[in-house]
Amino acid sequence: MNDMPVTPSENPAPSNNRNVIIAVVAIVVLCCCCVLASGVGYYVWNNF
């Protein structure tokens, strides 16, 4: 467990790290898409 106590965030579990990063990126992209879609829908709804 304590193999690399100096740099634990370097590369402890690449697959797990990658999964977490992919999940975070997916959530951020989803939020951005939702905000963008709601903004465009609001704009179109008000103008047309």
PDBQT receptor file of N, H, CA, C and O in Angstrom, charges set to zero:
ATOM      1  N   MET A   1       0.834  -1.201   0.000  1.00  0.00    +0.000 N 
ATOM      2  CA  MET A   1       0.000   0.000   0.000  1.00  0.00    +0.000 C 
ATOM      3  C   MET A   1       0.872   1.256   0.000  1.00  0.00    +0.000 C 
ATOM      4  O   MET A   1       0.634   2.183  -0.774  1.00  0.00    +0.000 OA
ATOM      5  N   ASN A   2       1.883   1.280   0.872  1.00  0.00    +0.000 N 
ATOM      6  H   ASN A   2       2.077   0.527   1.501  1.00  0.00    +0.000 HD
ATOM      7  CA  ASN A   2       2.736   2.468   0.977  1.00  0.00    +0.000 C 
ATOM      8  C   ASN A   2       4.021   2.260   0.198  1.00  0.00    +0.000 C 
ATOM      9  O   ASN A   2       5.116   2.410   0.740  1.00  0.00    +0.000 OA
ATOM     10  N   ASP A   3       3.886   1.917  -1.074  1.00  0.00    +0.000 N 
ATOM     11  H   ASP A   3       2.996   1.795  -1.514  1.00  0.00    +0.000 HD
ATOM     12  CA  ASP A   3       5.075   1.734  -1.903  1.00  0.00    +0.000 C 
ATOM     13  C   ASP A   3       5.676   3.080  -2.292  1.00  0.00    +0.000 C 
ATOM     14  O   ASP A   3       6.891   3.266  -2.229  1.00  0.00    +0.000 OA
ATOM     15  N   MET A   4       4.812   4.025  -2.698  1.00  0.00    +0.000 N 
ATOM     16  H   MET A   4       3.825   3.874  -2.749  1.00  0.00    +0.000 HD
ATOM     17  CA  MET A   4       5.298   5.338  -3.110  1.00  0.00    +0.000 C 
ATOM     18  C   MET A   4       4.587   6.417  -2.296  1.00  0.00    +0.000 C 
ATOM     19  O   MET A   4       3.626   7.018  -2.777  1.00  0.00    +0.000 OA
ATOM     20  N   PRO A   5       5.048   6.669  -1.068  1.00  0.00    +0.000 N 
ATOM     21  CA  PRO A   5       4.384   7.679  -0.229  1.00  0.00    +0.000 C 
ATOM     22  C   PRO A   5       4.735   9.101  -0.646  1.00  0.00    +0.000 C 
ATOM     23  O   PRO A   5       4.035  10.048  -0.287  1.00  0.00    +0.000 OA
ATOM     24  N   VAL A   6       5.834   9.252  -1.416  1.00  0.00    +0.000 N 
ATOM     25  H   VAL A   6       6.403   8.483  -1.707  1.00  0.00    +0.000 HD
ATOM     26  CA  VAL A   6       6.268  10.597  -1.804  1.00  0.00    +0.000 C 
ATOM     27  C   VAL A   6       5.368  11.130  -2.908  1.00  0.00    +0.000 C 
ATOM     28  O   VAL A   6       4.905  12.269  -2.846  1.00  0.00    +0.000 OA
ATOM     29  N   THR A   7       5.121  10.299  -3.922  1.00  0.00    +0.000 N 
ATOM     30  H   THR A   7       5.498   9.374  -3.972  1.00  0.00    +0.000 HD
ATOM     31  CA  THR A   7       4.288  10.744  -5.039  1.00  0.00    +0.000 C 
ATOM     32  C   THR A   7       3.137   9.760  -5.223  1.00  0.00    +0.000 C 
ATOM     33  O   THR A   7       3.174   8.930  -6.131  1.00  0.00    +0.000 OA
ATOM     34  N   PRO A   8       2.117   9.842  -4.374  1.00  0.00    +0.000 N 
ATOM     35  CA  PRO A   8       0.991   8.906  -4.487  1.00  0.00    +0.000 C 
ATOM     36  C   PRO A   8       0.088   9.245  -5.658  1.00  0.00    +0.000 C 
ATOM     37  O   PRO A   8      -0.602   8.371  -6.183  1.00  0.00    +0.000 OA
ATOM     38  N   SER A   9       0.084  10.502  -6.073  1.00  0.00    +0.000 N 
ATOM     39  H   SER A   9       0.644  11.212  -5.647  1.00  0.00    +0.000 HD
ATOM     40  CA  SER A   9      -0.808  10.916  -7.152  1.00  0.00    +0.000 C 
ATOM     41  C   SER A   9      -0.132  10.783  -8.514  1.00  0.00    +0.000 C 
ATOM     42  O   SER A   9      -0.682  11.210  -9.529  1.00  0.00    +0.000 OA
ATOM     43  N   GLU A  10       1.056  10.192  -8.531  1.00  0.00    +0.000 N 
ATOM     44  H   GLU A  10       1.502   9.845  -7.706  1.00  0.00    +0.000 HD
ATOM     45  CA  GLU A  10       1.780  10.057  -9.803  1.00  0.00    +0.000 C 
ATOM     46  C   GLU A  10       1.119   9.013 -10.686  1.00  0.00    +0.000 C 
ATOM     47  O   GLU A  10       0.655   9.322 -11.783  1.00  0.00    +0.000 OA
ATOM     48  N   ASN A  11       1.075   7.766 -10.202  1.00  0.00    +0.000 N 
ATOM     49  H   ASN A  11       1.451   7.515  -9.310  1.00  0.00    +0.000 HD
ATOM     50  CA  ASN A  11       0.510   6.687 -11.010  1.00  0.00    +0.000 C 
ATOM     51  C   ASN A  11       0.128   5.505 -10.120  1.00  0.00    +0.000 C 
ATOM     52  O   ASN A  11       0.694   4.424 -10.278  1.00  0.00    +0.000 OA
ATOM     53  N   PRO A  12      -0.805   5.674  -9.200  1.00  0.00    +0.000 N 
ATOM     54  CA  PRO A  12      -1.169   4.584  -8.289  1.00  0.00    +0.000 C 
ATOM     55  C   PRO A  12      -1.975   3.503  -8.992  1.00  0.00    +0.000 C 
ATOM     56  O   PRO A  12      -1.703   2.313  -8.828  1.00  0.00    +0.000 OA
ATOM     57  N   ALA A  13      -2.968   3.918  -9.777  1.00  0.00    +0.000 N 
ATOM     58  H   ALA A  13      -3.189   4.884  -9.910  1.00  0.00    +0.000 HD
ATOM     59  CA  ALA A  13      -3.812   2.963 -10.496  1.00  0.00    +0.000 C 
ATOM     60  C   ALA A  13      -4.243   3.616 -11.797  1.00  0.00    +0.000 C 
ATOM     61  O   ALA A  13      -5.218   4.367 -11.814  1.00  0.00    +0.000 OA
ATOM     62  N   PRO A  14      -3.544   3.347 -12.875  1.00  0.00    +0.000 N 
ATOM     63  CA  PRO A  14      -3.831   4.030 -14.151  1.00  0.00    +0.000 C 
ATOM     64  C   PRO A  14      -5.261   3.818 -14.619  1.00  0.00    +0.000 C 
ATOM     65  O   PRO A  14      -5.917   4.763 -15.057  1.00  0.00    +0.000 OA
ATOM     66  N   SER A  15      -5.749   2.588 -14.531  1.00  0.00    +0.000 N 
ATOM     67  H   SER A  15      -5.216   1.820 -14.175  1.00  0.00    +0.000 HD
ATOM     68  CA  SER A  15      -7.103   2.313 -15.020  1.00  0.00    +0.000 C 
ATOM     69  C   SER A  15      -8.128   3.062 -14.171  1.00  0.00    +0.000 C 
ATOM     70  O   SER A  15      -9.052   3.678 -14.702  1.00  0.00    +0.000 OA
ATOM     71  N   ASN A  16      -7.959   3.003 -12.848  1.00  0.00    +0.000 N 
ATOM     72  H   ASN A  16      -7.208   2.502 -12.417  1.00  0.00    +0.000 HD
ATOM     73  CA  ASN A  16      -8.896   3.685 -11.960  1.00  0.00    +0.000 C 
ATOM     74  C   ASN A  16      -8.819   5.190 -12.185  1.00  0.00    +0.000 C 
ATOM     75  O   ASN A  16      -9.847   5.863 -12.265  1.00  0.00    +0.000 OA
ATOM     76  N   ASN A  17      -7.605   5.715 -12.289  1.00  0.00    +0.000 N 
ATOM     77  H   ASN A  17      -6.770   5.169 -12.225  1.00  0.00    +0.000 HD
ATOM     78  CA  ASN A  17      -7.422   7.146 -12.537  1.00  0.00    +0.000 C 
ATOM     79  C   ASN A  17      -8.091   7.547 -13.839  1.00  0.00    +0.000 C 
ATOM     80  O   ASN A  17      -8.781   8.564 -13.912  1.00  0.00    +0.000 OA
ATOM     81  N   ARG A  18      -7.877   6.732 -14.870  1.00  0.00    +0.000 N 
ATOM     82  H   ARG A  18      -7.317   5.906 -14.811  1.00  0.00    +0.000 HD
ATOM     83  CA  ARG A  18      -8.448   7.053 -16.180  1.00  0.00    +0.000 C 
ATOM     84  C   ARG A  18      -9.967   7.034 -16.106  1.00  0.00    +0.000 C 
ATOM     85  O   ARG A  18     -10.633   7.893 -16.682  1.00  0.00    +0.000 OA
ATOM     86  N   ASN A  19     -10.515   6.049 -15.392  1.00  0.00    +0.000 N 
ATOM     87  H   ASN A  19      -9.973   5.350 -14.924  1.00  0.00    +0.000 HD
ATOM     88  CA  ASN A  19     -11.975   5.969 -15.269  1.00  0.00    +0.000 C 
ATOM     89  C   ASN A  19     -12.518   7.203 -14.563  1.00  0.00    +0.000 C 
ATOM     90  O   ASN A  19     -13.538   7.758 -14.971  1.00  0.00    +0.000 OA
ATOM     91  N   VAL A  20     -11.838   7.632 -13.507  1.00  0.00    +0.000 N 
ATOM     92  H   VAL A  20     -11.009   7.181 -13.176  1.00  0.00    +0.000 HD
ATOM     93  CA  VAL A  20     -12.293   8.818 -12.765  1.00  0.00    +0.000 C 
ATOM     94  C   VAL A  20     -12.215  10.047 -13.658  1.00  0.00    +0.000 C 
ATOM     95  O   VAL A  20     -13.140  10.858 -13.687  1.00  0.00    +0.000 OA
ATOM     96  N   ILE A  21     -11.108  10.185 -14.387  1.00  0.00    +0.000 N 
ATOM     97  H   ILE A  21     -10.356   9.526 -14.363  1.00  0.00    +0.000 HD
ATOM     98  CA  ILE A  21     -10.948  11.354 -15.265  1.00  0.00    +0.000 C 
ATOM     99  C   ILE A  21     -12.017  11.344 -16.350  1.00  0.00    +0.000 C 
ATOM    100  O   ILE A  21     -12.604  12.381 -16.661  1.00  0.00    +0.000 OA
ATOM    101  N   ILE A  22     -12.272  10.161 -16.929  1.00  0.00    +0.000 N 
ATOM    102  H   ILE A  22     -11.796   9.319 -16.677  1.00  0.00    +0.000 HD
ATOM    103  CA  ILE A  22     -13.298  10.064 -17.978  1.00  0.00    +0.000 C 
ATOM    104  C   ILE A  22     -14.662  10.428 -17.404  1.00  0.00    +0.000 C 
ATOM    105  O   ILE A  22     -15.445  11.121 -18.054  1.00  0.00    +0.000 OA
ATOM    106  N   ALA A  23     -14.952   9.964 -16.186  1.00  0.00    +0.000 N 
ATOM    107  H   ALA A  23     -14.317   9.401 -15.658  1.00  0.00    +0.000 HD
ATOM    108  CA  ALA A  23     -16.242  10.265 -15.560  1.00  0.00    +0.000 C 
ATOM    109  C   ALA A  23     -16.380  11.769 -15.332  1.00  0.00    +0.000 C 
ATOM    110  O   ALA A  23     -17.423  12.352 -15.626  1.00  0.00    +0.000 OA
ATOM    111  N   VAL A  24     -15.330  12.392 -14.807  1.00  0.00    +0.000 N 
ATOM    112  H   VAL A  24     -14.482  11.918 -14.568  1.00  0.00    +0.000 HD
ATOM    113  CA  VAL A  24     -15.386  13.838 -14.538  1.00  0.00    +0.000 C 
ATOM    114  C   VAL A  24     -15.552  14.617 -15.840  1.00  0.00    +0.000 C 
ATOM    115  O   VAL A  24     -16.359  15.544 -15.916  1.00  0.00    +0.000 OA
ATOM    116  N   VAL A  25     -14.788  14.238 -16.859  1.00  0.00    +0.000 N 
ATOM    117  H   VAL A  25     -14.133  13.485 -16.797  1.00  0.00    +0.000 HD
ATOM    118  CA  VAL A  25     -14.888  14.936 -18.144  1.00  0.00    +0.000 C 
ATOM    119  C   VAL A  25     -16.279  14.756 -18.738  1.00  0.00    +0.000 C 
ATOM    120  O   VAL A  25     -16.855  15.697 -19.285  1.00  0.00    +0.000 OA
ATOM    121  N   ALA A  26     -16.820  13.531 -18.627  1.00  0.00    +0.000 N 
ATOM    122  H   ALA A  26     -16.353  12.767 -18.182  1.00  0.00    +0.000 HD
ATOM    123  CA  ALA A  26     -18.156  13.279 -19.168  1.00  0.00    +0.000 C 
ATOM    124  C   ALA A  26     -19.193  14.134 -18.452  1.00  0.00    +0.000 C 
ATOM    125  O   ALA A  26     -20.090  14.683 -19.090  1.00  0.00    +0.000 OA
ATOM    126  N   ILE A  27     -19.077  14.252 -17.122  1.00  0.00    +0.000 N 
ATOM    127  H   ILE A  27     -18.348  13.806 -16.603  1.00  0.00    +0.000 HD
ATOM    128  CA  ILE A  27     -20.040  15.056 -16.356  1.00  0.00    +0.000 C 
ATOM    129  C   ILE A  27     -19.924  16.526 -16.754  1.00  0.00    +0.000 C 
ATOM    130  O   ILE A  27     -20.935  17.208 -16.929  1.00  0.00    +0.000 OA
ATOM    131  N   VAL A  28     -18.681  17.016 -16.896  1.00  0.00    +0.000 N 
ATOM    132  H   VAL A  28     -17.861  16.462 -16.754  1.00  0.00    +0.000 HD
ATOM    133  CA  VAL A  28     -18.490  18.422 -17.264  1.00  0.00    +0.000 C 
ATOM    134  C   VAL A  28     -19.056  18.692 -18.653  1.00  0.00    +0.000 C 
ATOM    135  O   VAL A  28     -19.733  19.696 -18.872  1.00  0.00    +0.000 OA
ATOM    136  N   VAL A  29     -18.772  17.779 -19.597  1.00  0.00    +0.000 N 
ATOM    137  H   VAL A  29     -18.223  16.963 -19.419  1.00  0.00    +0.000 HD
ATOM    138  CA  VAL A  29     -19.285  17.963 -20.960  1.00  0.00    +0.000 C 
ATOM    139  C   VAL A  29     -20.805  17.926 -20.955  1.00  0.00    +0.000 C 
ATOM    140  O   VAL A  29     -21.456  18.710 -21.646  1.00  0.00    +0.000 OA
ATOM    141  N   LEU A  30     -21.371  17.004 -20.167  1.00  0.00    +0.000 N 
ATOM    142  H   LEU A  30     -20.842  16.368 -19.606  1.00  0.00    +0.000 HD
ATOM    143  CA  LEU A  30     -22.831  16.902 -20.090  1.00  0.00    +0.000 C 
ATOM    144  C   LEU A  30     -23.419  18.201 -19.537  1.00  0.00    +0.000 C 
ATOM    145  O   LEU A  30     -24.408  18.713 -20.063  1.00  0.00    +0.000 OA
ATOM    146  N   CYS A  31     -22.808  18.729 -18.479  1.00  0.00    +0.000 N 
ATOM    147  H   CYS A  31     -22.005  18.312 -18.053  1.00  0.00    +0.000 HD
ATOM    148  CA  CYS A  31     -23.304  19.984 -17.899  1.00  0.00    +0.000 C 
ATOM    149  C   CYS A  31     -23.201  21.114 -18.918  1.00  0.00    +0.000 C 
ATOM    150  O   CYS A  31     -24.132  21.905 -19.071  1.00  0.00    +0.000 OA
ATOM    151  N   CYS A  32     -22.067  21.188 -19.614  1.00  0.00    +0.000 N 
ATOM    152  H   CYS A  32     -21.310  20.546 -19.490  1.00  0.00    +0.000 HD
ATOM    153  CA  CYS A  32     -21.895  22.240 -20.625  1.00  0.00    +0.000 C 
ATOM    154  C   CYS A  32     -22.947  22.103 -21.716  1.00  0.00    +0.000 C 
ATOM    155  O   CYS A  32     -23.518  23.097 -22.163  1.00  0.00    +0.000 OA
ATOM    156  N   CYS A  33     -23.203  20.869 -22.145  1.00  0.00    +0.000 N 
ATOM    157  H   CYS A  33     -22.739  20.061 -21.781  1.00  0.00    +0.000 HD
ATOM    158  CA  CYS A  33     -24.202  20.661 -23.191  1.00  0.00    +0.000 C 
ATOM    159  C   CYS A  33     -25.584  21.073 -22.692  1.00  0.00    +0.000 C 
ATOM    160  O   CYS A  33     -26.356  21.695 -23.421  1.00  0.00    +0.000 OA
ATOM    161  N   CYS A  34     -25.890  20.720 -21.438  1.00  0.00    +0.000 N 
ATOM    162  H   CYS A  34     -25.262  20.215 -20.845  1.00  0.00    +0.000 HD
ATOM    163  CA  CYS A  34     -27.205  21.080 -20.888  1.00  0.00    +0.000 C 
ATOM    164  C   CYS A  34     -27.348  22.596 -20.807  1.00  0.00    +0.000 C 
ATOM    165  O   CYS A  34     -28.382  23.141 -21.196  1.00  0.00    +0.000 OA
ATOM    166  N   VAL A  35     -26.326  23.280 -20.309  1.00  0.00    +0.000 N 
ATOM    167  H   VAL A  35     -25.486  22.837 -19.993  1.00  0.00    +0.000 HD
ATOM    168  CA  VAL A  35     -26.389  24.737 -20.188  1.00  0.00    +0.000 C 
ATOM    169  C   VAL A  35     -26.505  25.373 -21.569  1.00  0.00    +0.000 C 
ATOM    170  O   VAL A  35     -27.290  26.299 -21.772  1.00  0.00    +0.000 OA
ATOM    171  N   LEU A  36     -25.717  24.868 -22.513  1.00  0.00    +0.000 N 
ATOM    172  H   LEU A  36     -25.079  24.116 -22.348  1.00  0.00    +0.000 HD
ATOM    173  CA  LEU A  36     -25.747  25.413 -23.868  1.00  0.00    +0.000 C 
ATOM    174  C   LEU A  36     -27.112  25.188 -24.496  1.00  0.00    +0.000 C 
ATOM    175  O   LEU A  36     -27.673  26.099 -25.106  1.00  0.00    +0.000 OA
ATOM    176  N   ALA A  37     -27.650  23.988 -24.354  1.00  0.00    +0.000 N 
ATOM    177  H   ALA A  37     -27.195  23.248 -23.859  1.00  0.00    +0.000 HD
ATOM    178  CA  ALA A  37     -28.946  23.668 -24.954  1.00  0.00    +0.000 C 
ATOM    179  C   ALA A  37     -30.046  24.517 -24.329  1.00  0.00    +0.000 C 
ATOM    180  O   ALA A  37     -30.921  25.016 -25.038  1.00  0.00    +0.000 OA
ATOM    181  N   SER A  38     -30.011  24.685 -23.002  1.00  0.00    +0.000 N 
ATOM    182  H   SER A  38     -29.301  24.280 -22.427  1.00  0.00    +0.000 HD
ATOM    183  CA  SER A  38     -31.045  25.489 -22.353  1.00  0.00    +0.000 C 
ATOM    184  C   SER A  38     -30.919  26.949 -22.779  1.00  0.00    +0.000 C 
ATOM    185  O   SER A  38     -31.926  27.625 -22.992  1.00  0.00    +0.000 OA
ATOM    186  N   GLY A  39     -29.682  27.437 -22.904  1.00  0.00    +0.000 N 
ATOM    187  H   GLY A  39     -28.864  26.888 -22.731  1.00  0.00    +0.000 HD
ATOM    188  CA  GLY A  39     -29.481  28.814 -23.344  1.00  0.00    +0.000 C 
ATOM    189  C   GLY A  39     -29.985  29.021 -24.760  1.00  0.00    +0.000 C 
ATOM    190  O   GLY A  39     -30.667  30.009 -25.033  1.00  0.00    +0.000 OA
ATOM    191  N   VAL A  40     -29.662  28.105 -25.668  1.00  0.00    +0.000 N 
ATOM    192  H   VAL A  40     -29.109  27.303 -25.446  1.00  0.00    +0.000 HD
ATOM    193  CA  VAL A  40     -30.120  28.226 -27.057  1.00  0.00    +0.000 C 
ATOM    194  C   VAL A  40     -31.639  28.112 -27.117  1.00  0.00    +0.000 C 
ATOM    195  O   VAL A  40     -32.292  28.863 -27.841  1.00  0.00    +0.000 OA
ATOM    196  N   GLY A  41     -32.200  27.174 -26.359  1.00  0.00    +0.000 N 
ATOM    197  H   GLY A  41     -31.669  26.564 -25.771  1.00  0.00    +0.000 HD
ATOM    198  CA  GLY A  41     -33.658  27.017 -26.337  1.00  0.00    +0.000 C 
ATOM    199  C   GLY A  41     -34.344  28.265 -25.810  1.00  0.00    +0.000 C 
ATOM    200  O   GLY A  41     -35.368  28.690 -26.346  1.00  0.00    +0.000 OA
ATOM    201  N   TYR A  42     -33.783  28.854 -24.759  1.00  0.00    +0.000 N 
ATOM    202  H   TYR A  42     -32.952  28.509 -24.324  1.00  0.00    +0.000 HD
ATOM    203  CA  TYR A  42     -34.344  30.082 -24.193  1.00  0.00    +0.000 C 
ATOM    204  C   TYR A  42     -34.281  31.212 -25.217  1.00  0.00    +0.000 C 
ATOM    205  O   TYR A  42     -35.243  31.961 -25.385  1.00  0.00    +0.000 OA
ATOM    206  N   TYR A  43     -33.144  31.329 -25.897  1.00  0.00    +0.000 N 
ATOM    207  H   TYR A  43     -32.362  30.721 -25.761  1.00  0.00    +0.000 HD
ATOM    208  CA  TYR A  43     -32.948  32.373 -26.913  1.00  0.00    +0.000 C 
ATOM    209  C   TYR A  43     -33.946  32.201 -28.053  1.00  0.00    +0.000 C 
ATOM    210  O   TYR A  43     -34.596  33.161 -28.466  1.00  0.00    +0.000 OA
ATOM    211  N   VAL A  44     -34.067  30.972 -28.560  1.00  0.00    +0.000 N 
ATOM    212  H   VAL A  44     -33.539  30.191 -28.224  1.00  0.00    +0.000 HD
ATOM    213  CA  VAL A  44     -34.987  30.712 -29.670  1.00  0.00    +0.000 C 
ATOM    214  C   VAL A  44     -36.424  30.938 -29.216  1.00  0.00    +0.000 C 
ATOM    215  O   VAL A  44     -37.227  31.509 -29.954  1.00  0.00    +0.000 OA
ATOM    216  N   TRP A  45     -36.751  30.490 -27.997  1.00  0.00    +0.000 N 
ATOM    217  H   TRP A  45     -36.098  30.027 -27.398  1.00  0.00    +0.000 HD
ATOM    218  CA  TRP A  45     -38.115  30.634 -27.475  1.00  0.00    +0.000 C 
ATOM    219  C   TRP A  45     -38.492  32.105 -27.358  1.00  0.00    +0.000 C 
ATOM    220  O   TRP A  45     -39.641  32.474 -27.600  1.00  0.00    +0.000 OA
ATOM    221  N   ASN A  46     -37.520  32.954 -26.984  1.00  0.00    +0.000 N 
ATOM    222  H   ASN A  46     -36.587  32.654 -26.787  1.00  0.00    +0.000 HD
ATOM    223  CA  ASN A  46     -37.813  34.377 -26.812  1.00  0.00    +0.000 C 
ATOM    224  C   ASN A  46     -37.868  35.114 -28.146  1.00  0.00    +0.000 C 
ATOM    225  O   ASN A  46     -38.597  36.099 -28.268  1.00  0.00    +0.000 OA
ATOM    226  N   ASN A  47     -37.122  34.664 -29.142  1.00  0.00    +0.000 N 
ATOM    227  H   ASN A  47     -36.530  33.864 -29.043  1.00  0.00    +0.000 HD
ATOM    228  CA  ASN A  47     -37.024  35.416 -30.390  1.00  0.00    +0.000 C 
ATOM    229  C   ASN A  47     -37.996  34.940 -31.455  1.00  0.00    +0.000 C 
ATOM    230  O   ASN A  47     -38.337  35.700 -32.362  1.00  0.00    +0.000 OA
ATOM    231  N   PHE A  48     -38.444  33.708 -31.363  1.00  0.00    +0.000 N 
ATOM    232  H   PHE A  48     -38.168  33.091 -30.626  1.00  0.00    +0.000 HD
ATOM    233  CA  PHE A  48     -39.342  33.195 -32.403  1.00  0.00    +0.000 C 
ATOM    234  C   PHE A  48     -40.649  32.769 -31.759  1.00  0.00    +0.000 C 
ATOM    235  O   PHE A  48     -41.555  32.304 -32.451  1.00  0.00    +0.000 OA
TER     236      PHE A  48
